[in-house]
Amino acid sequence: MPAYLDHASTTPLHPAARAALLAALDDGWADPARLYREGRRARMLLDAARETVAGVLGARADEVSFCSSGATAAHLAVLGTAAARRRAGDLVLVSAVEHSSVLHAAERHERAGGRTRSLDVDRHGRVDPASCVPPPGTALVSVQHANHEVGTIQPVAEVAEAVHAVAGSQDASGSAGAGRPAGGVPLHTDAAMTVGRIPVDVAALGADLLTASAHKFGGPAGVGILVVRSGTRWTNPMPADEREAGRAAGFPNLPAVVATAAALHARAGELAGERERLGELTAQLRARLPALVDDVELLGDPDPAGRLPNLVAFSCLYVAGEALLGELDRAGIAVSSGSSCTSDSLTPSHVLVAMGALSHGNVRVSLGRDSTAADLTALLDVLPGAVAAIRERAGAVGL
């Protein structure tokens, strides 16, 4: 039976999101900026969706905006903060294991004349909060909430303390974000891997900006979430638009936004049980892999408290990742391999390189609300033979 084990890339639409989407197609088709009846109805749905998302994320409704994707949200967060804080500095600090959307935004900032600097990580892919202390002239620090390839959870709250404690870098407005002393540097966290999978509270994390993507937690594709906390200096780096408090341009996909809120609300009620269930499954997978496959390296934090409960990443020596992906696909097993955010290029993962981990034969197994023990059994029934066959073809048997 086919097993879909790539929920970290995208997960099926949550039933609550499907129902909300179908209803909103009938009730939320009008322009929410208009004052006639249909427009008011659409605006009520948009406002309710914003309130729901804000409530789950520990934000204020006016701090939440919807845009076209999680990548777009990350671009807006990084470039908008850097643009607004030019007088404070032009340096953007990003962890070496950030998603490509954040790294591309940093590269764009650098091409425009700004500076970027990479923050090193340890062998589990985690930054040291002490290394995140920003030097003078820093506009923004960006550290993801959890890594998209190995599942390591970052110490974002500790990073926020280190980043906010820095004095002498007051922005042009002279104001500070919520919880950030005047002169502190703002922190962005990409929470695409954690929103809808573990509890996420932007205030508790201490982040000034947070971004997420609906299709990661059971919402529809094409909706990104951008949280800019009150008092954080930010300006839209794109042409001005009156939509979404000036943060995101274009007519909103209201039915998709409503479905996003429904999915997030439903996931919030499922988290406790799902974290325990999926955590048990991934723990079993981590325990069985070394016994079934020789020369396998488990990646990410070995402590369950330090990693996502639904994700296991590992690498197999003497195995090409794309070849292993093909073998598993022929057996009906869907996983990801190589750099999960640039898989089309099949280039070595920048995350694994930064960690100093084996990048050959890399596999990321990620579970969702529909995943079962049978899915892992299907994977483990096929994986040892697939690895052995690839090694034999490569002449690596017995090395």
GUGU-277142 format. One record per residue (C-alpha): residue number from 1; residue in one letter; x, y, z. Coordinates in pm, 1 decimal. Layout:
<sites>
> NUM;A;X;Y;Z
...
</sites>
This chain:
<sites>
> 1;M;0.0;0.0;0.0
> 2;P;144.3;342.9;-88.4
> 3;A;272.8;547.6;203.1
> 4;Y;290.2;926.6;188.5
> 5;L;571.5;1032.1;423.3
> 6;D;650.0;1385.1;307.5
> 7;H;412.4;1592.2;520.7
> 8;A;686.8;1845.0;594.3
> 9;S;671.6;1945.8;227.6
> 10;T;295.5;1965.7;218.3
> 11;T;10.9;1784.4;387.6
> 12;P;-341.3;1705.4;266.7
> 13;L;-617.8;1954.1;327.4
> 14;H;-761.3;1917.8;676.4
> 15;P;-1131.4;1817.2;674.9
> 16;A;-1216.7;2133.3;866.9
> 17;A;-1033.9;2339.6;606.9
> 18;R;-1213.8;2164.4;322.7
> 19;A;-1554.0;2236.9;475.0
> 20;A;-1462.1;2600.3;542.9
> 21;L;-1323.2;2642.7;192.4
> 22;L;-1640.0;2514.2;25.5
> 23;A;-1861.0;2734.2;241.7
> 24;A;-1644.5;3041.6;182.6
> 25;L;-1656.9;2991.8;-193.1
> 26;D;-2027.7;3071.6;-167.9
> 27;D;-2018.4;3331.2;110.9
> 28;G;-1679.4;3498.1;70.5
> 29;W;-1644.9;3573.7;-298.6
> 30;A;-1697.8;3951.8;-274.9
> 31;D;-1443.1;4226.6;-217.9
> 32;P;-1396.2;4270.9;160.1
> 33;A;-1297.2;4633.5;101.6
> 34;R;-1644.5;4724.7;-27.0
> 35;L;-1926.8;4857.7;189.0
> 36;Y;-2225.9;4686.8;30.0
> 37;R;-2379.6;4375.8;185.6
> 38;E;-2172.3;4115.2;3.6
> 39;G;-1854.0;4308.1;77.0
> 40;R;-1942.2;4339.8;445.5
> 41;R;-2004.5;3966.1;462.1
> 42;A;-1666.4;3899.9;306.8
> 43;R;-1501.7;4142.3;547.8
> 44;M;-1661.4;3965.8;844.6
> 45;L;-1516.3;3636.2;724.7
> 46;L;-1172.1;3790.9;674.6
> 47;D;-1176.0;3954.8;1016.8
> 48;A;-1287.7;3633.1;1182.6
> 49;A;-1008.9;3438.4;1010.0
> 50;R;-752.7;3694.6;1123.3
> 51;E;-879.6;3680.3;1482.2
> 52;T;-861.1;3301.3;1479.3
> 53;V;-505.0;3289.9;1349.7
> 54;A;-395.6;3562.2;1589.9
> 55;G;-550.5;3377.2;1882.5
> 56;V;-369.2;3052.8;1803.5
> 57;L;-34.6;3229.4;1754.2
> 58;G;-56.2;3456.8;2058.0
> 59;A;-63.1;3771.8;1846.8
> 60;R;-301.2;4065.3;1806.0
> 61;A;-532.5;4057.1;1507.8
> 62;D;-387.1;4378.1;1365.5
> 63;E;-41.3;4216.6;1371.1
> 64;V;-146.5;3935.5;1133.6
> 65;S;-146.4;3965.5;754.2
> 66;F;-211.2;3709.5;482.5
> 67;C;-4.4;3689.5;164.9
> 68;S;43.1;3452.3;-128.0
> 69;S;281.2;3198.4;32.7
> 70;G;507.4;3126.8;324.8
> 71;A;806.4;3214.6;107.6
> 72;T;653.4;3552.7;26.8
> 73;A;588.5;3610.2;397.1
> 74;A;954.4;3536.1;474.2
> 75;H;1070.2;3769.7;196.2
> 76;L;849.3;4048.4;329.3
> 77;A;964.3;3994.3;687.3
> 78;V;1335.8;4006.8;606.5
> 79;L;1338.6;4272.7;337.1
> 80;G;1073.4;4490.6;501.0
> 81;T;1259.4;4506.8;830.9
> 82;A;1593.7;4566.2;663.1
> 83;A;1444.5;4848.7;455.3
> 84;A;1282.9;5013.9;756.0
> 85;R;1599.5;5000.0;964.9
> 86;R;1852.8;5137.2;718.1
> 87;R;1948.9;5414.7;958.9
> 88;A;2008.7;5161.2;1236.0
> 89;G;2229.7;4940.6;1018.0
> 90;D;2250.5;4728.2;707.1
> 91;L;2363.6;4392.1;850.4
> 92;V;2125.5;4094.5;842.5
> 93;L;2220.7;3788.0;1045.8
> 94;V;2071.0;3452.4;940.9
> 95;S;2139.6;3103.2;1065.8
> 96;A;2327.0;2878.1;825.0
> 97;V;2036.1;2631.7;817.1
> 98;E;1752.0;2869.5;726.6
> 99;H;1500.6;2778.4;458.4
> 100;S;1598.3;2893.4;111.0
> 101;S;1327.0;3161.9;116.8
> 102;V;1506.1;3340.2;401.9
> 103;L;1848.4;3288.5;246.4
> 104;H;1727.2;3424.4;-87.7
> 105;A;1584.8;3731.6;82.8
> 106;A;1920.8;3786.3;253.8
> 107;E;2097.4;3750.2;-81.7
> 108;R;1860.0;4007.9;-232.1
> 109;H;1941.1;4244.0;55.2
> 110;E;2312.1;4193.5;-10.7
> 111;R;2277.0;4257.6;-384.1
> 112;A;2104.5;4585.4;-297.4
> 113;G;2411.6;4697.5;-105.0
> 114;G;2343.1;4553.9;238.4
> 115;R;2549.5;4308.3;436.9
> 116;T;2465.3;3955.8;551.7
> 117;R;2635.4;3718.7;789.7
> 118;S;2571.8;3350.2;857.0
> 119;L;2534.5;3211.5;1209.8
> 120;D;2702.3;2873.6;1259.6
> 121;V;2520.1;2570.9;1400.0
> 122;D;2630.3;2262.1;1592.5
> 123;R;2619.1;1902.0;1470.4
> 124;H;2246.1;1886.4;1544.8
> 125;G;2174.3;2202.2;1343.4
> 126;R;2118.2;2430.0;1643.6
> 127;V;2249.9;2784.5;1688.8
> 128;D;2416.1;2899.6;2008.5
> 129;P;2218.8;3198.5;2141.6
> 130;A;2545.1;3360.4;2251.0
> 131;S;2663.2;3360.3;1889.3
> 132;C;2348.6;3549.1;1785.4
> 133;V;2436.7;3866.6;1976.6
> 134;P;2423.6;4123.8;1697.0
> 135;P;2714.7;4360.9;1640.7
> 136;P;2656.6;4734.4;1594.6
> 137;G;2484.5;4814.5;1266.8
> 138;T;2258.5;4507.7;1266.0
> 139;A;1915.0;4557.5;1112.3
> 140;L;1766.7;4212.3;1172.4
> 141;V;1840.5;3863.4;1304.6
> 142;S;1653.1;3567.9;1151.4
> 143;V;1651.0;3226.6;1321.0
> 144;Q;1395.3;2962.3;1226.5
> 145;H;1179.5;2799.6;1492.4
> 146;A;1257.5;2446.5;1375.9
> 147;N;1463.4;2312.2;1092.3
> 148;H;1279.1;2190.0;784.6
> 149;E;1525.3;1909.9;701.6
> 150;V;1632.0;1754.1;1032.6
> 151;G;1361.3;1875.9;1270.9
> 152;T;1586.4;2041.2;1527.8
> 153;I;1400.9;2301.5;1734.7
> 154;Q;1593.0;2625.7;1777.7
> 155;P;1620.9;2809.9;2112.3
> 156;V;1429.9;3106.7;1973.9
> 157;A;1331.8;3250.0;2313.7
> 158;E;1696.1;3250.1;2424.8
> 159;V;1803.4;3402.3;2094.0
> 160;A;1541.1;3673.4;2141.4
> 161;E;1683.7;3760.4;2481.9
> 162;A;2034.1;3789.7;2336.6
> 163;V;1917.4;3992.9;2037.7
> 164;H;1694.6;4229.4;2232.8
> 165;A;1953.0;4301.2;2502.1
> 166;V;2179.1;4483.1;2258.7
> 167;A;2181.1;4859.3;2304.2
> 168;G;2285.5;5137.1;2072.4
> 169;S;2100.5;5022.1;1760.7
> 170;Q;1775.4;5212.9;1789.9
> 171;D;1581.2;5225.6;1467.8
> 172;A;1474.9;5533.8;1279.9
> 173;S;1141.3;5555.8;1457.8
> 174;G;1291.6;5545.1;1805.2
> 175;S;1035.9;5278.6;1897.4
> 176;A;1076.1;4920.4;2001.5
> 177;G;873.3;4608.6;1944.2
> 178;A;666.6;4444.5;2214.0
> 179;G;903.7;4298.2;2471.9
> 180;R;1203.5;4460.2;2304.8
> 181;P;1389.7;4740.4;2484.5
> 182;A;1454.8;5061.3;2296.6
> 183;G;1767.9;5001.8;2093.1
> 184;G;1721.1;4624.1;2068.3
> 185;V;1748.5;4448.2;1733.3
> 186;P;1432.5;4279.2;1595.4
> 187;L;1414.4;3901.9;1553.2
> 188;H;1234.6;3714.1;1276.2
> 189;T;1152.2;3345.9;1311.1
> 190;D;1035.0;3123.9;1027.2
> 191;A;778.0;2899.0;1196.1
> 192;A;663.4;2713.0;885.5
> 193;M;766.6;2378.7;1037.3
> 194;T;614.9;2436.8;1379.6
> 195;V;283.8;2619.5;1334.2
> 196;G;16.3;2350.6;1347.2
> 197;R;264.2;2088.4;1471.9
> 198;I;370.6;2213.6;1815.0
> 199;P;235.4;2505.3;2020.4
> 200;V;361.2;2839.0;1884.9
> 201;D;316.4;3163.6;2078.2
> 202;V;493.9;3458.5;1921.8
> 203;A;491.5;3654.7;2247.8
> 204;A;640.3;3366.3;2445.9
> 205;L;907.2;3318.6;2180.4
> 206;G;992.5;3687.4;2194.6
> 207;A;1001.8;3714.9;1815.7
> 208;D;918.3;4048.4;1653.6
> 209;L;822.4;3890.4;1321.6
> 210;L;691.6;3540.8;1252.3
> 211;T;607.0;3370.7;924.8
> 212;A;426.8;3047.3;838.0
> 213;S;268.7;2862.4;547.3
> 214;A;-84.6;2722.6;539.7
> 215;H;-20.3;2412.3;330.8
> 216;K;223.2;2284.1;593.1
> 217;F;-50.4;2235.8;855.4
> 218;G;-351.3;2131.9;647.9
> 219;G;-458.2;2461.1;496.7
> 220;P;-467.6;2522.9;121.6
> 221;A;-157.7;2611.4;-77.9
> 222;G;-114.4;2975.9;-163.5
> 223;V;-159.7;3135.1;180.3
> 224;G;127.1;3270.1;387.3
> 225;I;102.5;3417.4;735.8
> 226;L;303.4;3726.1;827.7
> 227;V;304.8;3850.0;1187.7
> 228;V;465.1;4189.5;1250.8
> 229;R;436.2;4270.9;1619.7
> 230;S;326.5;4613.5;1728.8
> 231;G;612.4;4863.1;1748.8
> 232;T;840.4;4671.3;1514.8
> 233;R;986.8;4899.4;1250.0
> 234;W;878.9;4758.7;911.6
> 235;T;798.9;4896.5;569.5
> 236;N;671.4;4715.1;263.7
> 237;P;967.1;4654.6;29.2
> 238;M;724.8;4610.2;-260.4
> 239;P;504.5;4872.7;-429.8
> 240;A;247.0;5012.9;-190.0
> 241;D;-96.1;4855.4;-160.9
> 242;E;-384.3;4932.9;71.6
> 243;R;-465.9;4565.2;133.1
> 244;E;-366.3;4384.5;452.9
> 245;A;-267.9;4702.5;637.0
> 246;G;-27.1;4779.7;356.3
> 247;R;175.3;4462.8;414.9
> 248;A;61.5;4242.8;124.3
> 249;A;-58.1;4345.7;-218.6
> 250;G;-349.6;4218.1;-419.7
> 251;F;-703.6;4092.7;-376.8
> 252;P;-701.9;3831.7;-95.7
> 253;N;-793.1;3471.9;-169.1
> 254;L;-1059.9;3489.7;97.5
> 255;P;-1189.2;3130.8;76.7
> 256;A;-832.6;3002.7;114.6
> 257;V;-769.4;3239.0;407.4
> 258;V;-1087.1;3118.6;580.0
> 259;A;-979.1;2757.5;522.6
> 260;T;-636.1;2839.3;664.4
> 261;A;-788.6;2969.8;985.0
> 262;A;-1013.3;2664.6;1011.2
> 263;A;-719.1;2428.1;965.7
> 264;L;-508.6;2609.0;1223.9
> 265;H;-791.1;2615.7;1477.3
> 266;A;-856.2;2245.2;1425.8
> 267;R;-487.4;2159.7;1453.1
> 268;A;-461.2;2351.8;1779.6
> 269;G;-717.4;2114.8;1926.7
> 270;E;-536.7;1807.4;1796.4
> 271;L;-180.6;1894.1;1894.5
> 272;A;-151.5;1724.0;2230.7
> 273;G;-263.8;1383.3;2107.6
> 274;E;-86.7;1407.6;1774.9
> 275;R;247.2;1509.7;1927.7
> 276;E;244.5;1202.8;2152.1
> 277;R;129.0;962.3;1881.0
> 278;L;365.9;1081.5;1612.0
> 279;G;650.2;1115.7;1861.5
> 280;E;615.0;746.9;1948.7
> 281;L;619.5;650.2;1580.6
> 282;T;928.7;854.3;1497.9
> 283;A;1106.4;724.2;1809.2
> 284;Q;1041.3;369.1;1689.6
> 285;L;1174.1;457.1;1345.0
> 286;R;1492.2;609.3;1488.5
> 287;A;1544.0;299.0;1702.4
> 288;R;1494.2;49.8;1420.0
> 289;L;1686.5;217.0;1139.1
> 290;P;2043.3;141.5;1261.4
> 291;A;1951.3;-223.7;1309.9
> 292;L;1810.2;-257.9;958.4
> 293;V;2051.3;-48.1;752.8
> 294;D;2431.1;-48.7;785.3
> 295;D;2625.0;278.0;784.2
> 296;V;2324.8;498.3;852.9
> 297;E;2355.9;832.3;1031.3
> 298;L;2055.8;967.0;1218.2
> 299;L;2031.1;1345.6;1194.3
> 300;G;1895.3;1613.6;1424.2
> 301;D;1872.4;1622.1;1800.6
> 302;P;1865.1;1274.0;1962.0
> 303;D;1661.4;1420.5;2249.9
> 304;P;1288.9;1407.8;2163.1
> 305;A;1237.7;1739.4;2343.3
> 306;G;1477.3;1906.6;2103.6
> 307;R;1320.5;1798.4;1776.0
> 308;L;989.1;1795.1;1595.9
> 309;P;775.2;1493.2;1686.6
> 310;N;682.7;1409.3;1328.6
> 311;L;1016.7;1414.2;1144.4
> 312;V;1311.6;1175.7;1108.6
> 313;A;1608.4;1247.7;884.1
> 314;F;1895.5;1012.6;812.2
> 315;S;2176.9;959.2;565.1
> 316;C;2309.3;635.0;418.0
> 317;L;2676.4;601.6;325.9
> 318;Y;2760.9;500.5;-33.1
> 319;V;2409.1;580.8;-154.6
> 320;A;2298.5;853.5;-394.8
> 321;G;1995.0;1031.3;-254.4
> 322;E;1814.0;1061.3;-585.7
> 323;A;1864.8;690.0;-655.3
> 324;L;1722.0;598.0;-316.3
> 325;L;1428.4;830.6;-368.4
> 326;G;1356.6;657.1;-698.6
> 327;E;1369.2;310.0;-546.3
> 328;L;1129.1;408.4;-270.7
> 329;D;897.5;584.1;-513.7
> 330;R;871.3;269.4;-727.4
> 331;A;759.6;88.7;-415.0
> 332;G;494.8;352.5;-346.6
> 333;I;683.2;526.8;-65.7
> 334;A;691.2;907.8;-86.2
> 335;V;973.6;1076.2;105.2
> 336;S;1206.4;1367.0;32.8
> 337;S;1576.5;1351.0;-36.4
> 338;G;1856.0;1603.8;-64.8
> 339;S;1788.3;1967.4;12.8
> 340;S;1416.4;1975.1;82.8
> 341;C;1374.4;2335.3;-32.3
> 342;T;1580.0;2298.2;-353.2
> 343;S;1507.7;1934.5;-441.0
> 344;D;1484.1;1997.9;-813.8
> 345;S;1856.5;2071.0;-826.5
> 346;L;1957.0;1756.9;-630.9
> 347;T;2248.6;1954.1;-487.7
> 348;P;2394.7;1873.8;-146.4
> 349;S;2181.9;2014.8;130.9
> 350;H;2316.7;2340.5;271.3
> 351;V;2165.6;2234.6;603.8
> 352;L;2363.9;1911.3;620.1
> 353;V;2679.7;2084.9;501.5
> 354;A;2643.7;2345.1;777.1
> 355;M;2596.7;2066.6;1033.6
> 356;G;2898.2;1873.6;905.9
> 357;A;2668.3;1574.3;847.6
> 358;L;2679.2;1305.8;580.7
> 359;S;2485.1;1433.5;280.6
> 360;H;2486.8;1111.7;74.4
> 361;G;2169.4;907.7;66.0
> 362;N;1978.8;1161.1;267.5
> 363;V;1613.4;1083.5;342.6
> 364;R;1359.0;1291.2;532.1
> 365;V;1057.4;1103.4;662.9
> 366;S;779.7;1328.9;790.4
> 367;L;446.3;1218.0;929.6
> 368;G;104.6;1383.8;936.1
> 369;R;-232.7;1344.3;1103.1
> 370;D;-321.6;1054.4;870.2
> 371;S;9.4;868.2;913.3
> 372;T;5.8;526.9;1080.4
> 373;A;244.0;258.5;1198.3
> 374;A;160.6;73.2;876.6
> 375;D;319.7;354.7;675.8
> 376;L;648.4;311.5;863.2
> 377;T;628.6;-65.7;824.7
> 378;A;590.9;-19.1;450.1
> 379;L;900.2;202.9;447.2
> 380;L;1111.2;-35.6;656.0
> 381;D;1004.8;-334.1;446.5
> 382;V;1151.8;-167.9;137.1
> 383;L;1436.8;50.4;262.7
> 384;P;1704.2;-210.7;350.7
> 385;G;1673.5;-383.3;15.4
> 386;A;1672.4;-54.2;-173.2
> 387;V;1989.5;62.3;1.0
> 388;A;2161.1;-273.2;-58.3
> 389;A;2068.7;-272.6;-427.5
> 390;I;2203.4;80.6;-482.3
> 391;R;2526.6;0.3;-300.9
> 392;E;2570.0;-317.1;-504.4
> 393;R;2522.6;-128.3;-832.0
> 394;A;2776.5;127.7;-713.2
> 395;G;3027.5;-140.3;-617.1
> 396;A;3016.8;-29.6;-252.7
> 397;V;2926.3;-366.9;-100.5
> 398;G;3180.2;-482.4;155.7
> 399;L;3358.9;-146.6;183.3
</sites>
